[in-house]
Amino acid sequence: VGYDNEETQVLETQIEEDNNPTPNENDSNPTVTENNNTEVTSSTQAAVNKRKDRSPAWEHFEKKEIRGQIKAVCIHCKNILGASSKNGTRHLLDHVKSCLYKRQRTIDQSMLNPTKLSDGIVKLGTYNIDHEHARKTLVNMIILHEYPLSMVDHIGFKMYSNALQPLFKVCSRNTIKKDIFKVFEIEREKTMKLLDTNRSRIAVTTDMWTSNNQKSGFMTITSHFIDDAWNLQSRLIRCIYVPCPHTAEVLADALLECMFEWNLDLRDGLEVIKRSIEKIRYSVAFWLGTQKREEKFLGAARQLRVPTSKMLELDCKTRWNSTYSMLKTAMIYKDVFPCLKHREPLYKEVSSESDWANSKELVDKLAMFYDVTVLFSGTKYPTANLYFKNICSI
């Protein structure tokens, strides 16, 4: 199966020749005579060997020396057969007829491909169907255009694919899903290597989408940095589901988890600052809990001559600017809180000096964002001339 009549006749003719490899004594033109010298005999033998090597079998085999013996190795299936001149090539031709790999490669996967030459002439050639490449192209198309995975199960899509290439088998949605995850892992590895080799700072931005019923939300996290060639690089590193409620605590935990997975770990430092803020928030909430506690706090502040008339304020956890205002005001009264520990037995957790130092560092950073936000929000004066200077400060 798989050969035309001409090739079959050539193979049969060669088999007959191999059964009679030496010339007959009654031939009218014998190749070798008794009176020939050694040189003639050698050249004649070389001609005989050359005739044998011209067998169609050697188009599919190559001679190799294996463990001191000459063997014939099939170039299609790599099967090893004997190549001794005493055996002829009949067994090699029989193997060519039954070589499944050759039959599959030459017939099942071969198609005519028109190619237009430079002189305008169209030439027909053959090409092989690369199923792996076709699957990758299909996966990239679904990713690029965000098509649903179910499209590969649609009858219309299967008919269209079959019309383009009948030999290509459209895979199922589960297979496509696995291939997409493989692409993700490959691209993720490339991005991680790129971030690891980056020598500049990395800025992280987030965007949040919430459904209409407020029951589910998704947050995308994007990294930005400038490479060695001074080109701005941006990489989307995560699109993550965030459960309700979408408080600052929940969003911060999701962000930190993503940064930890991408080796951008700031967990230790941020956790320390987070604990410091929680202690200050507890103190503020405690002394604003009742009117009696608030009066006691103001009395202690007057005794310590705190130079301000601004009252404590509690922040809203979903608004970073309110946290900035809370910390900024609380730092003015930082000497008052330790004094009240001995006057109020229920007041148990007092912020330490390291907590106030961490809060000051955060307040200095947030102050820059707060001022720039107020500046950029102006509507009665131009802000374009102020943009570059403040962004560089950030």
C-alpha positions in Angstrom: 0.0 0.0 0.0 1.3 3.4 -0.7 3.4 2.8 -3.9 2.5 3.3 -7.6 2.9 0.6 -10.3 6.2 2.0 -11.6 7.9 1.8 -8.2 6.5 -1.7 -7.6 8.0 -2.9 -10.9 11.3 -1.4 -10.0 11.3 -3.2 -6.6 10.4 -6.6 -8.2 13.1 -6.2 -10.9 15.6 -5.5 -8.2 14.6 -8.6 -6.3 15.2 -10.7 -9.4 18.6 -9.1 -9.9 19.5 -9.8 -6.3 18.7 -13.5 -6.7 21.4 -13.6 -9.5 24.0 -11.2 -8.2 26.9 -12.5 -10.4 27.2 -12.6 -14.2 26.5 -15.9 -16.1 29.4 -17.7 -17.7 27.4 -17.9 -21.0 27.0 -14.1 -21.3 28.3 -12.8 -24.6 30.1 -10.0 -22.9 31.5 -11.3 -19.7 32.7 -8.7 -17.3 35.7 -10.7 -16.0 37.9 -13.3 -17.8 40.6 -15.6 -16.6 43.3 -13.6 -18.3 42.4 -10.3 -16.6 45.0 -9.0 -14.2 44.4 -8.0 -10.5 43.7 -4.4 -11.4 40.9 -5.3 -13.8 39.4 -7.7 -11.3 39.3 -5.0 -8.6 37.7 -2.4 -10.9 35.1 -4.9 -12.0 34.3 -5.8 -8.4 33.9 -2.1 -7.6 31.5 -1.8 -10.5 29.5 -4.7 -9.2 29.3 -3.2 -5.7 28.3 0.1 -7.2 25.5 -1.6 -9.1 24.3 -3.2 -5.9 24.3 0.1 -4.1 22.1 1.6 -6.8 19.3 -0.6 -5.5 16.1 1.4 -4.7 16.5 -0.1 -1.2 19.4 2.2 -0.4 17.1 5.3 -0.9 15.6 4.3 2.4 18.6 2.9 4.2 22.1 4.1 5.1 25.1 1.9 6.0 26.6 2.2 9.5 29.2 0.2 11.4 27.6 -1.2 14.6 29.8 -3.3 16.9 32.2 -4.0 14.1 29.6 -5.1 11.6 28.1 -3.2 8.6 24.4 -2.7 9.2 21.6 -1.0 7.2 19.6 1.5 9.2 16.1 2.5 8.0 16.0 6.3 7.7 12.3 6.3 8.5 11.8 4.0 11.5 15.5 3.6 12.5 15.2 -0.2 12.3 18.5 -2.0 12.0 18.9 -4.8 9.4 21.8 -6.8 8.0 23.8 -5.2 5.2 26.2 -8.0 4.2 26.7 -8.3 0.4 26.0 -12.0 0.7 22.4 -11.4 1.8 21.5 -9.1 -1.1 18.8 -6.4 -0.6 15.6 -8.5 -0.8 15.0 -8.2 2.9 15.6 -4.5 2.7 13.0 -4.1 0.0 10.5 -6.2 1.9 11.0 -3.9 4.9 10.4 -0.8 2.7 7.1 -2.2 1.6 6.0 -2.8 5.2 7.5 0.3 6.9 4.5 1.9 8.5 6.3 5.1 9.4 7.3 5.7 5.8 3.8 5.0 4.5 2.2 7.4 7.1 4.7 10.1 6.4 4.6 10.0 2.6 0.9 9.6 2.0 -1.3 10.5 5.0 0.4 13.7 5.8 1.4 14.9 2.3 -0.5 17.6 0.5 0.0 19.7 -2.6 1.0 23.3 -1.8 1.1 25.9 -4.6 4.1 28.2 -4.4 4.5 31.3 -6.6 8.1 31.8 -7.8 9.8 35.2 -8.5 9.1 34.9 -12.2 5.4 34.5 -11.6 5.3 30.8 -12.3 3.2 28.8 -9.9 4.8 25.5 -8.8 3.2 22.7 -6.9 5.1 21.1 -4.0 4.3 19.0 -1.0 4.1 20.0 2.7 3.5 18.1 5.9 0.6 18.8 8.3 1.9 20.1 11.6 -1.0 19.3 14.1 1.0 20.8 17.0 1.5 24.1 15.3 -2.1 24.2 14.2 -3.3 23.7 17.8 -1.0 26.4 19.1 -2.3 28.8 16.5 -5.9 28.0 17.5 -5.0 28.6 21.2 -3.4 31.9 20.4 -6.4 33.0 18.4 -8.7 32.2 21.4 -6.5 34.1 23.8 -6.0 37.1 21.5 -9.6 37.7 20.8 -11.0 36.3 24.1 -13.2 33.8 22.3 -15.2 31.4 24.5 -13.7 27.9 24.8 -17.0 26.4 23.7 -16.4 27.6 20.1 -14.4 24.5 19.4 -17.5 22.4 20.0 -19.7 24.4 17.6 -20.7 22.5 14.5 -20.2 25.5 12.3 -16.6 26.0 13.5 -15.8 22.3 12.9 -17.3 22.4 9.4 -15.2 25.5 8.7 -12.0 23.9 10.0 -12.7 20.8 7.9 -13.2 22.9 4.8 -9.8 24.5 5.3 -7.9 21.4 6.3 -9.7 18.0 6.4 -6.7 16.4 8.1 -6.8 18.7 11.1 -8.8 17.3 14.0 -10.4 20.0 16.2 -9.7 19.2 19.8 -12.2 19.5 22.7 -12.7 22.5 25.0 -10.9 20.7 27.8 -7.8 20.2 25.7 -7.9 23.8 24.6 -8.1 24.8 28.3 -5.1 22.7 29.1 -3.2 24.3 26.2 -4.1 27.8 27.4 -2.7 27.1 30.9 0.5 25.8 29.2 0.8 29.1 27.3 0.2 31.0 30.6 3.0 29.1 32.4 5.4 29.7 29.5 4.6 33.4 29.4 4.7 33.7 33.2 8.1 32.2 33.3 9.3 34.7 30.7 7.9 37.6 32.6 9.4 36.4 35.9 12.8 36.2 34.3 12.3 39.7 32.9 11.4 41.0 36.3 14.3 39.2 38.0 16.8 40.9 35.6 15.3 44.3 36.1 17.6 46.7 37.9 15.2 49.6 38.4 12.2 50.1 40.7 8.9 48.4 39.8 5.6 50.3 40.1 2.4 48.3 40.7 -1.0 49.6 39.7 -4.4 47.9 40.3 -7.9 48.2 38.7 -11.0 46.9 40.4 -14.3 45.8 38.7 -17.4 44.9 40.7 -20.6 43.2 39.4 -23.9 45.0 39.5 -25.2 42.9 42.4 -22.0 43.7 44.4 -21.4 40.1 45.2 -18.2 39.5 43.2 -15.3 41.6 42.0 -12.1 41.2 40.0 -8.8 43.0 40.4 -6.1 43.3 37.8 -2.5 43.9 38.9 0.0 45.5 36.4 3.7 46.0 36.9 5.6 48.9 35.3 9.3 49.5 35.0 11.9 51.1 32.8 14.4 48.6 31.2 18.1 49.2 30.5 17.2 50.7 27.1 15.0 53.3 28.8 11.8 51.7 27.4 8.7 51.6 29.6 7.7 48.0 30.1 4.2 47.0 31.4 3.2 43.5 32.3 -0.2 42.3 33.5 0.8 39.9 36.2 -2.6 38.9 37.7 -6.4 39.1 37.2 -7.7 37.8 40.5 -11.2 37.2 42.0 -11.7 39.2 45.2 -14.5 38.2 47.5 -16.7 40.7 49.3 -16.5 42.9 51.2 -14.0 44.9 49.2 -12.3 46.6 52.1 -8.8 47.9 52.1 -7.7 44.9 54.2 -9.1 42.4 51.6 -7.6 44.3 48.6 -4.2 44.6 50.3 -4.2 40.9 51.1 -5.0 40.0 47.5 -2.2 42.4 46.2 0.4 41.0 48.7 -0.5 37.5 47.7 0.1 38.3 44.0 3.4 40.0 44.7 4.5 37.1 46.8 3.8 34.7 43.9 5.9 36.8 41.5 8.8 37.1 43.9 8.0 40.8 44.5 7.7 40.0 48.2 7.1 43.0 50.5 5.0 41.0 53.0 7.4 41.4 56.0 7.8 45.1 55.8 4.1 45.8 55.0 2.9 43.5 57.8 4.9 45.5 60.3 3.5 48.8 59.1 0.0 47.2 59.1 0.3 46.1 62.7 1.5 49.6 63.7 -1.5 51.2 62.0 -3.9 48.8 63.7 -2.5 49.7 67.1 -2.9 53.4 66.4 -6.4 52.9 65.0 -7.3 51.0 68.2 -6.1 53.8 70.4 -8.0 56.4 68.4 -11.2 54.4 68.4 -10.9 53.7 72.1 -10.7 57.4 73.1 -13.5 58.4 70.7 -15.7 55.6 72.0 -17.6 57.6 74.6 -17.9 61.3 75.4 -16.4 60.6 78.9 -13.2 59.1 77.4 -13.0 61.9 74.8 -13.1 64.5 77.6 -10.5 62.7 79.6 -8.2 62.6 76.5 -8.6 66.3 75.9 -7.8 67.0 79.6 -4.6 65.0 79.3 -3.6 66.8 76.1 -4.1 70.3 77.8 -1.9 69.2 80.7 0.9 68.1 78.3 0.4 71.4 76.4 -0.2 69.8 73.0 -0.1 72.7 70.5 -3.2 71.9 68.5 -6.9 72.2 68.7 -7.7 69.5 66.1 -9.6 66.5 67.4 -8.8 62.9 66.8 -10.6 61.3 63.8 -11.2 57.7 62.9 -10.5 56.6 59.3 -12.6 54.8 56.8 -10.8 51.6 55.8 -11.7 51.8 52.2 -10.3 55.4 51.8 -6.6 55.8 52.0 -6.7 59.6 52.4 -8.8 59.2 55.5 -6.2 56.8 57.0 -3.6 59.5 56.2 -5.6 62.1 58.1 -6.1 59.8 61.1 -2.4 59.0 61.4 -1.4 62.7 60.8 -3.6 63.9 63.7 -2.8 61.0 66.0 1.0 61.7 65.6 0.4 65.1 67.2 -1.0 63.4 70.3 1.5 60.6 70.4 2.8 61.6 73.9 -0.7 61.7 75.3 -1.5 58.0 74.8 1.2 56.5 77.1 0.1 58.9 79.9 -3.5 57.7 79.7 -2.5 54.0 80.2 -2.3 54.5 84.0 -5.6 56.4 84.2 -7.7 54.0 82.3 -7.5 50.3 83.2 -9.4 49.2 80.0 -6.8 50.9 77.8 -4.4 48.0 77.3 -2.7 48.3 74.0 -0.4 51.3 73.6 1.6 52.0 70.5 5.4 51.8 70.9 8.1 54.1 69.5 8.7 51.7 66.6 4.9 51.9 65.8 5.1 55.7 65.6 8.2 55.5 63.5 6.6 53.2 61.0 3.5 55.4 61.0 5.6 58.5 60.3 7.3 56.9 57.4 4.0 56.0 55.9 2.5 59.5 56.6 5.5 61.1 54.8 4.7 58.9 51.7 1.0 59.4 51.8 1.4 63.2 52.3 3.0 63.4 48.8 0.1 61.4 47.3 -2.4 63.5 49.1 -1.0 66.8 48.0 -0.6 65.7 44.4 -4.2 64.4 44.4 -5.5 67.7 45.6 -3.4 69.6 43.1 -4.5 67.4 40.1 -8.2 67.7 41.2 -8.2 71.5 40.6 -10.6 72.8 38.0 -9.9 76.6 38.0 -6.1 76.5 37.2 -3.9 74.6 34.8 -2.1 71.6 36.1 -0.1 70.4 33.1 3.0 72.5 34.1 2.9 70.9 37.6 2.5 67.3 36.5 6.1 66.3 35.7 7.6 67.7 38.9 5.2 66.0 41.2 5.3 62.7 39.4 9.1 62.7 39.7 8.7 63.3 43.4 6.3 60.3 43.7 
